[in-house]
Amino acid sequence: MKLKIGEKYEIYWLDTFSFNGWFDDKELDKKTEKMSYLQRSVGILARENKNWIILATHENPSDDFARWGHPDWIPRGVIKKIKKLVVENK
C-alpha cells in the first residue's frame, strides 16, 4: 500500500514484553503462546522511511508553529496490518 503524508491510518503492530526472573525453555514457550502484545495506533502519517512509520495525533496547519504533535515512531518490522481510514466531513 502506498502511504500518503497527511492521510489517516490505523496500524496494528506487535510490542515487546518482558518478565523478571529466570525461565526454562518450556516456560518461555508457554509465555510466548499466551502473550499477544498486539497494539493499535491511529493517527496522521507524518513521515515514513525504510525502517519507520511516524504517526502524529495532531497536524497544525499554521506556518508559524511546528507541524506535527505527539508523533509515534513505529518500527516497520513489527507491523502486522495497515488500514487507511476514511473520515467523513459533516
N, C-alpha and C positions, 0 to 999 in steps of 0.2 A: 504494500500500500504506500502510495506517495503521500507524505505528510506535508502540511502547509502551515507556515508560521501564522499565528493569529487565529487558527481554527481550534475548536474544542474537541478534546479526545478523552476517552475512558481507557485506562491502561490497567491490565491485570498483570501482576509481577510477583515473583517469589522473593520473600525477605529472608534474612538469616535468622537463626535462633540458636540458643546455646543453653546448656545446663551446667551447673557447677558440679564437680566431683569426678570420679573415675568410673569408667564403664567397660564391660567386656563386649565382645562382638555381638552377642545376642541382644544385649541391652541397647546397643547402638541401632541395630536393625529394627527393634521394636519401636524405639522412639522415632526413627525415620519414617516408619509406616504410619504412625499416629499423627505426626506433625504435618500441618499444611499451613504455612505462613503466606498464603496467597493474599496479596494486598490489592486494593482497588484505588486507583488515583484518578481524579477527574480534574481537568484544567485546560488552560490555553497553551498551545505549543509556542514556546519562546525560542527554542533552538534545538538542533539535533546535529549529531555527527556520528562517526562510525562506532563510538563507544557509549554515547549518552543520548537520552531524550530528556529535555528540560521542559517541565510543565509549570506554569505560573498560575496562581489563583486570581491575580489581578493584572489588567493591562491598562496603563494610564495613557490616554491619548494626547496629553499635553507635551509640547516640546520643551517646556520649562522644568520638567521633572523626569526622574528615571522611569523607564517604560514598564518594567516587569516587577510585580510584587510577589513575594513569598515563593520563589522558584524551588522546585524539587528536581534533583538530578536522579534519573532512574537509569541504571546500567542496562544496556541493550541485552546483555547475555542472560538476564533473569526475567525478561518479558515473555509472557505466555500469550497475550492477546491484546490487540489494539482495535478500538472501535471509534470511528468518527461520530461525534454527536451532532444532531440536527436540532437547533434551537428555534422555536417559532417566535416571531416578533408579534406582540399583541398591541 
